[in-house]
C-alpha cells in the first residue's frame, strides 16, 4: 500500500498536476484520465492527499493554471468521472461496511462530521480545504452551478446510507449558499454552523 512521505512535496505535486492538465488540454479525455489514474494510484487511504494537492493548486497557481485544473474537474463531473475517494456508510461497522465513492467536496463534508466523537477534520481544517477547492472550481465557467447541483443531488439522495441525515442537511445548505454567493468561506461556515446546530 502506498504511504505518504514524511515530508510530502506538495508544491511539486501541484505543479505536476497543473502541467498534465495544461499539456493534455483541460477539456480532453486524456486530462480526465490522468486525474483518474492519480486517484487510483493513491488509493482510498491517500485520497485526502489528492485533495491537499488540489488546495495547493488553488493557493499557488496562476489563474490560467487553476482554470486548467478546474476545467478538467468540470469535464470529469459532466462525465460522471469526478476523482473520488471511498468511505464506509456512516451506520455500518468498519469491517465489511458498504462503501461509496465521494467527490472532493462531499468527501470533506463527511470527514467534518464527528462520527464517533472527534471528526476526521476539525471545523477550521474543513473550512480551509473546502474553501480552497470551491475557489478552485470557481476558476472555470459555470463550475460553481454544476458542482452545487451535484452536491444538492447527493444531499437529496435519501436511499444512500453513506451520509447521515445531519450531513445531508448541512450539505444542502452548503450547495445553496455556494450557488448564490462567490465567497466560498461563507458557504463553508454555513455548513459548519448547521452541523453544530444539529449537535455534531
N, C-alpha and C positions, 0 to 999 in steps of 0.2 A: 504494500500500500504506500502511496506517495505521502511524503511528510513535508510540512512547511519548514523552510530553512530557519535556523536560529535568528538570522538577520535577513529577512526577505528583501529582495531588491525590487521594491515596489515601482520606483521610477522607471527602471529598465523594462519591467513587465508592461507598464502602461505604454511606454514608447513602442514596444514590440506589437502591442495590440493596435495602437494607432497606425503604425506602419502597414500592418496587414490590411486594415480596413481601407486605408488610402490607396495602397498599391493594387488591391483586388477590386476596388470600386465598391462603395458602401451599399449600392443597390443591386449588386451582382450576387449570384448564388455562391460564389467562392468565398465571399466575406462572411456570409451567414454560416457556411460550412466550417470556416475557420473558428468562429466562436463556439460552435457545437463541439468541434474537436478539442478545443481548450477545456471546456467544461467536462467533457467525457474523460479526458486525460487526468484532470484534477480529481474527479470523483466527488461523491456527496460530502465526504469529510472535509475536503478543501474548497468546496463551493464558496464559503464565506471569503476565501482569499480572492476569488474571482471578483466578488462584489467590491472588495477593497481596491482591486486594480481599476475597476470602473470609476470608483470615487477618486482615485489618483489621476485618472484621465481628466476628470472634471476639474480637479484642483490645479493641474499643471499644464494642461494642453491649451494651445491657441484655439480660437473659436472654430477655425476650419477643421482642426484635428478632432475636437469634441463633436463637431457636426457629423464628421465621417463615421465615428463610432455610434453616435445616436441614430443616424440613418440606417446603419446596419442592424441595430436593435429594433427599429421600427419595421424594417423589412422582415426580420425574424418573427416579430409579433404578428404581422399580417399573414405570415405563412403558418402560424401555429407552431413555430420552432424557437420560441424565446428561450435563451440559455437558462436552464433551470436547475435547482437543487432539490433533492428528495428529502422529505421529512415524514415521520410517522404520524398517523392520525392521533389527535390530541387525547382521546379517551382510551387508547389501546396500550397494552403492555409493550415495552420496547422490543422484547424478543418476539419476532414473527408478526409485528404490527403491520397493518396495511399502510402503504406509503403513497404519497402523491408528490408529483413534481410541481414546484412553485417557482415562478419567475422572480427576478431580483427584488422588487419592492414588496410583494406579498410575502416572500420568504423572510425579509427583515421584520415585517409586521408580526408574523407568527413568533419569530425569535424574541420579540419585545414583550411577549405575553408571559407572565410568571406561571408556568405550567405546574411546577411543584415547588413553590417557594420563590426562589430567585429566577428571573428571566435570563435567557442567554445573552441578551443585550440590555444594558441599562437604558433608561429613557434618553439620557444625554448621548450615548453612543448610537442609539437608534436614530435620533434626530440628525446627528452628524452624517451618518452613512446614507440614510434615506433621502435627506435633503440633497446631498451630492448627486445621487442617482437621478433624482427628479430634475435637478438643474441640468444634468447632462442630457436627459431626454428633451428638455426644452430647447436644445440646440438644433433640433430637427423640426421642420414644418409639420404641424398637425400632430406631433408626437404626444403632446400632453393629452389632447382629447382622446386619441386612440388608446393610450395606456390607461387613462382614467376610466374609459368604458370597459376595458378589460378587468380592472380592479373591481368595478361595480358588479360585473358579471360573476367574478369569483365570490364576492360578498353575498350575492343573491342566490348562490347555489346551496339550497337547504339540504340536499341529499348527500353532500360531501362531508365526511367526518374529519377532515384534516383540520379545519378551522373551527374553534369553539364559537358559540353564539356571540360572546363579548368581542372577539376579534373581528368577526364578520361585521358587526355593527360599527366598530371603530374604523374598519377598512372602508365601509360605505361612506362614513364621514370624511375620511381622507380623500377618497375619489371625488366627492362633491366639492370639497374645499379646493383641491388642486385644479379642478376644471374651471373654477370661477376666478382664480387669482394666480398671479405669476410667482408669488413668494412661496416657495416650497416649504420653507421652515415653518410658516404659519399653518400650512396643511398638516405637517408632521406634528406640530403642537396640538392640533385638534385631535389627532389620533391618540396621542398620549393622554390628553385630558379625558377622552371618552373611556379609555381603559381604566383610568383612575376612578372615574365615577362609577364604573361597573365593579369596582373593588379589586381590580387587577394589580 
